[in-house]
Amino acid sequence: MENTDIYRLHMGQAKCALDLGDGSERGEYVNQDYILNVLGRPHRGINLMYCYYPLDKGWPVRASELAQNGKVGFAWDYAYDDYFPYQGGLEGNTNGEPFGSMKDVRRHGQDVILTLTVDCAVSDEQLVRIAEDLRPFGRLMLRINHEATGTWFAFNKRYTYQQVADFYVRFHNIIKKYAPHIKTILCIGDDHPDENGKMKCEDKFAEAIKAADIWSTDTYVALHWGWPFDIAESGGKSHKRTGNGESFSGFNYEYGRFMERAGGKSRQFVISEFNADGDVTGSFEQAEQLADFYKRLPEEAPCITGVTFYQFRDRGRLGLEIEDPNNQNIGCAQPILEEYKKILNMEPYLPVMSQNEKAAFPAQLRWGGSEDADGLLISLQFDQNPVFCEVTFSGEDTNLNLMMEINGRWFYKAPGVKTIDLIPAFFNSRFKEKKEIPLRIFAPPPNGVNDPAQGKDWEINYYTQMQNPPELRIRYAPAMPVPEEK
């Protein structure tokens, strides 16, 4: 590391953030080590989908595992929403889910997006406990009772739209009192205006629109909503498909309506669920339409500040991988996966990196979140494409929890791991000329939660001390040449 320049580095917002759904009623949670290895870079946030119906008989058993009265013929015919049960709150603790998955997400340099469907009859005391549960998880985004102007979720079947809207405001206000750094997401976007040019139920959700930190819509340019109870065939009535251009027009219309109801005060506007269902399009056109969508989105709908791909692994055809029906721990990559890896590295979707002054050791690293972090940049000079490239940490630095990027690929170093092999970042480059390539290092919280002992800003920042620069082993030839044949 002699004569190597090391600088302070800031990571900021992308023009349009990329988020990823991981687990739902259609698939299991996939650990972040696997996803990072497959995709090569982290997302801004990972969306986890849970429900909270503590007043229901049978809770907290998952809805599809309860004994059913009568035939279930639709994905939302169960007693309550068939998401994973939220195991915290007054009735539980934070030892189970979603907390284990949330910690996994944050250790790997990503923010948590928690989608939570909630019985509107729960008490303020129960909602306060949820806010306290979530408080240590940094700049979490909480999507409350999404698709709230629909008819399928239990909260919509039990309560009027006005009651659902009022509940959103009540929960939002509790979050702001007990965990003000958490941002709430209101998901009611609808691109079919009524005779007055309004979105569905926007009058009823007027106060919720004003209160929300983030506005949201769910959009599938193709969807088979009859899954898994029927098959999408030509002429069927349980699936749909629309063009990308129509979707872009819809986003701009929805944003205009949100702005109108908020008195012109802007918010972030995100697509909280997005895909083209392979049940409708087939695998090849799914990849083609989605690639076209992501390429056109930043220019044709600049109001969108983030988009969540639904989801990584799916039991149907809404995943980058399809779950193996014989083994839920195995996924079969679809053509969209390779296209999505290209999208992940397109400029509008990359976080902005800003190099600052030279760093001195020991160096302090700050993790505010995936859109606001201070790390280190190590400027490396390569003679050509390396054969070996490793980074090693020693002493106290062995215990650091790190996310590192080099040559466009990200790597994770868990506490206790000394050496990370960086050579996969060079598998596809194979350059022969001299090149300067930075190694970027950030330090998310090793336990996935922030530490109240770190100071007044502990809710939004986590601090790490790196004692010494790491050691790099870079070689341009094999350890031994090929033996001569006799």
N, C-alpha and C positions, 0 to 999 in steps of 0.2 A: 504493500500500500504506500510505499515511499513515493513522494512527488505526485501523489494523487490529490486532486482538488475535491473538497467536500463542501457542499453548500446547503443552506437552509432551503426548504422547498415547501410550497403551499399547494394543496389540492382543492380546487373549487368546483363550482357547478358546471355541468355540461349544458349546452344550449337546450337539449332535450334529454332528460334522464331515462335510462333503461332500467326497468325493474323486472322481477321474475316471480311468478307464482310457484310455490313449492308445497304441494299437498293440498287436498280438498276432499269433497265427497267423491271425487273421481280418481284419486290417487294418493299414495302415501308420501310422507316427507322423505326427501333424499338429502343426505348429509352434504354439507358445503365443501368438504374436501373433494368428494367425487365430482360435484358440479364444477368446481374451479378447475380440476384436472381436465374435464371434458371441454369446457368452454374457453379456458385460458385467461379469463379476466373476471373480476367480481362485478356485481351489479350495484346500482345506487342503493336499491332496497330489495328485500325479499318479502313477498306477500304471503302471510300465513292465515288460514281461514278457520275460525273457531266459532262456537255458539255458546250461549249462556242462558239456560232456561231452568234455573234452580227451583222454581216453584212447581215444576212438572213432576208427576209421578214417574218414577224410574230414573230420574236424573241422579248421577251424571253418566249413566250408560248411553253410549252412542245410539242415536235414534233408530238406525237400521238394525241394531242388535236387540231392540226391545220386541217383545211379543206384539204382533200386529193384530188389530181387530178388523177383519175383512181383508180383502185383496189390495195390495199395493200395486198400482198401475202407472205411477209417475214418480219421478225422482224426489218430488217434494210432498208425497202423500203420507209421510211419516208423522209421528206425533209432534215432533219439532224438527228443525233443520238438521240435516244429516252431515253436519260438519263435526270436526273433532270437538269434544266437550272442553270448555275452558275450566281448568281444574283449580283455579285460584278463587278469589272472592271470599266472602264471609264463611262459606261452606267448606272451603278447601285450604290449600296452601300453595306456595310457589316452588315446591319440589318436583312437580310433574310438568305437564304440558299446558300451555305452549312455551313455558319458560326455558326448558332444555333446548328447544329449537331456536328460541330467540337468542340465547347465549351463543349458540353455534353460529348464527347469522352474524352477530356483532363481532365475535372473535375473528371472523374472516373479512372484516373491513366493510361491512354493509349495514345499512340502517334497516330496522324492522318496520314493516307495514303490517299491522294487525287488523285483519278484517274480523269483526265481531258482530254476529247477530244476537240480539238481546230481547228478552221478554220485556215489554214496556211497563209491566206491572212491578218490576223489581223496585226495591226501596232506594232512597238516596244513600242510605248506609251501605247498601251493597255496591252501589256505583262508586262511592268514596273508596271502598276497599280495592276495587279494581284499579282506580287511579293510583293508589298507594302501591299496588302490585307492580304497575308499569313504570313507576317513577324512576327506578335506577337504570332503565334501559335507554338513556340518552334521548336523542332526537327522534323518537318513535313517532310514526304516523298511525293514527287510529281511525279506521273506516267503520263507522257505526251504521248498522242496519242498511247495508248497501242495496242498490236497485229498489229503493224505498217506494217507488211509485208502481211497483209490480203487484202481482197477485199470488205469487207462489210461496214466499217464505211465511213461516208461522206468524211472525209479528204482523204481516199484512192481512192474514186470515182472521186474526183475533182483534185487530184494532183498526180504526178508521185512519185514513191518510193524515187527517189533522192530528190525531193522537200520536201517530208515528213521528210526525214533524215536531210536535211539542216535546216528545221524548228526546229527540236528537238535541234540541236546544238545552234541555235539562241536563243531559249527560255531558254535553260540551261545556256547560258552565261549571259543572263539578270538576271536570278535567282541568279547566283553567284555574280553578281555585287550589287544587291539590297537586297538580303536575303541569304547571303552565307552559313548560317547554315542549310538551307533546302537542302535535298538530292534529286536528280532527279533519276528516274527509267526509264530505257530503256527496253521496252518489245518487243523483236523481236525473242525470242527463237523459233527454228524450228529443229525438230529431223529427218528430211528427207533430208540427204545430196544429193547434185547434183553430176554430174559425176566427179567433182573435189574435192568432199568431203567437200564442203562448205555448210553453212546454206543458206537459201533463202535470196537473196539480201544483203548478208553480205558485199560485196564490196561497195555497195551504202551507207551502214550504217557504214562504217569504222571509220569516224570521230566521229559519235555519240557513237560508242562503246568506243572509247578512252575518250570521254568527260563525259559519264555517271558516276554517283556515284555508282549506283546499276544496275546490269544486271538482267533480269527477263524473265520468260517464263510463259505462261498460259497452263495448262494441265488438261484435263478431261479424266479420264480413261474410262468413258462412257459419251456420250453426245447426246442429241436429239436437234439438232440445228433447226429443223423444228417447234419447239414449238413457239407460240401456234396455228400455222396455220394448223398443221396436227397431227396425232397420230402415235407414234412409234409402229409399228407392225412387227412381224417376216417377213423378206424379204424386208422391206422398205429401202429407200435410203436416209433418212434424220436423221440417227443416226449412232453411231459407238460405239465400245467397244474394249479396249486393255487390256493386262495383266499388272500387276504392274511391273514385271521384265523388260518388254520392256520400260516402262516409266523411270525406274532408269537408264537404258543404255542410253536413250535419254538425260537425264539431264547431265550425265558425258560427253557425246559427245558435247552438247551445250556449257558447261563450257570450254571444251578444245578449241572450236572454238573462244569463247570470249577471252580467254587468249592469243591465237595465234594472234588475231587482235590487242590486247592491248600490244603486245610486252612482254608478260609474267607478266605484272603488274596486280595483283589480285584485284578483287572487291567482294563485297557481291553478291551472286547469289540467287535469291528468286523465288518461285513459287507464282505469284501474283493472280492466280485464280486456284482453285483445287476442284474437286469433282468427284463423280461417279453418273451420272444422274439416279435417280430412275425411270424415264420414260423407261429406257433401262434395268436396272438391277432388277427392283422391289425393294421394301423397305428392304427386308431381306438380299439379296446379296449386296445391296448398303452398308449396315452396315458392312458386313463381309469383303468386298474388301477394304473399307476405313480403317478399323481397321488393316488389314494386311499391307496396304500401310504405315501407320504412324509408325507401329512397325518396319518395315524394312528400312524405309527411311534413318535414321541417319547413318547406317552402309553401305548400298548399294549405297547411293549417298551423301557422306559427303561434297560434294561441295555446297549443299543446306544449306543456313543459315536462311531461313525463309519460311513459307508456309501459304498462306491465304485460309481458307475454304470459298467457295462461296456457299451459304451465310446463314445468320441466319434464315430468314423467306422468303419463296419463294412462288409465286403463282403456280409454277409448282412443280417439285420434286427435286429441287436443294437446299433445305433448311434443316437445323436441325429441323425446323418447316415448315409445309405447311400452307399457309394463308387460313383461313376460307373464302370460296367464299361469305358467307353471311355478313361477318364483317372483314374488313382488320386489325382490331386491335386485332384479336384473332388468335393464331397459334395452330396447331395440331402437337405435338411432334412426330417425326419419330424414328424408332429404332436406327438410327445413332446418335441421341442426347445422349443417354445413353453411347454409345461407345465413343463418342467424349469427354464426361466428364471424362472418364478414361484416354484418350489420353492427356487431359489437365494437368493431374497430373503425367505423365510419366517423368522420370528424364531428358531425353535430351531436353524436352520442357519447363522445369521450369527455371525461372530466378535464378541466383546464388546469395545467401544471404551471406554476410560476416559480422560477428560480430566483432566490434572494441572495443575501450576503454569505460569505464563507462561514462555515461552522467550526466551532472549537469543542473539544471534549473535556469533560463529560458534556453531552448534548441533551437538551430536553426536547422530547417529541410530544406533540399535543394531538389528541384525537377528539375532534368535535363531532365528527360524522363523516360519511362518505362524500359530502359536499363542502366540508370545511375541516381540513386537517393540516397540521404542520409536521413535515418529516425531513428527511435528508436526501440529498442527491450526491452520489459518488460518480465523478466523471472518469470513465474507463477508456483507455486507448487500446484498441485491438489492431494487431498487425494484419489479421485476416480472420476468417471464420474459425472459431476455436474448435478444438477436438475435446478439450476438457474445460469446464468453467464451473467453479464451485465457490461458495461463500461460507466461511466458518466463523462462528462466534465463540468467545472464550470467557472464562470467569463468570461474573455476575450476568453478563450479557447473554449467556446461555439460556437464562430464564425469561428472556424477552419473548413477547408475542408479536410477531411481525407479519406484515404484508409487503412483498417486494415485487417490483416490476423492472424487467429488462428486455429490451428489443421487442416490446409489445406484448410480452407474456407475463402474467402475474404468478407469484409463488407464495405459499403460506409457510411460516415457521412457527411451530407450536412451542410453548415453554418446555425447556429440557432438551430440545433438538439443537445440536451443535452445527451441523453442516447441511446445506441445501444444494442439490445439484441443479444448476441453472442451464445446463446444456440443451434441454428441450426448447428453450427460447431461440436456439440457433439451428434447429432441425431443418427449417424451410428457407433460411436466408442464404447460406453457403456463399458469402461474399469473399473476394480474394484481395481486395484493396484495404489499406489502413482506414480505420473508422473509429470515431469517438461515439460511444454508446453509454448513456447514463444508467446507473443502478439507482432506482428510487425506493426508499424505505419509509414505511409508516408503521405506527404502533397502536392498533386498537386494544381495548381492554382485554387482558388474558382470560378473565372469567366471564366476559360478555356483559358485565354490568359496571357502572360507574361507582366510584368510591367516595362516600360522604366525607371521609377524613381528608380529602385532597383540597378542600377549600370551598369558598362560597359559590363558585361556579361548577361544583361537582356534577350537577344535573346535566350539564351540556358539554363538559370537557373531561377528558381523562388524560393524565400526564404520565410520561415514562422517561426514565433516565437511561441513556446509552453511555456506558463508561468509555468505550474505546471503539475506534473504527474496526470493522470486520476485516478478516483476511481473505483475499481473493486468490484462488489458484486457477490461472489461465495458461493453457498449453495449446500449441498449434500442431503437435504431432503425437502419434501414439507413444505409449511408454516404451514399446519395443517395435522395431520394424518387422515386416513380414520376413520370416526366415527364407533364405535362399534354398531353392529346391536342388537336391543333389541328383 
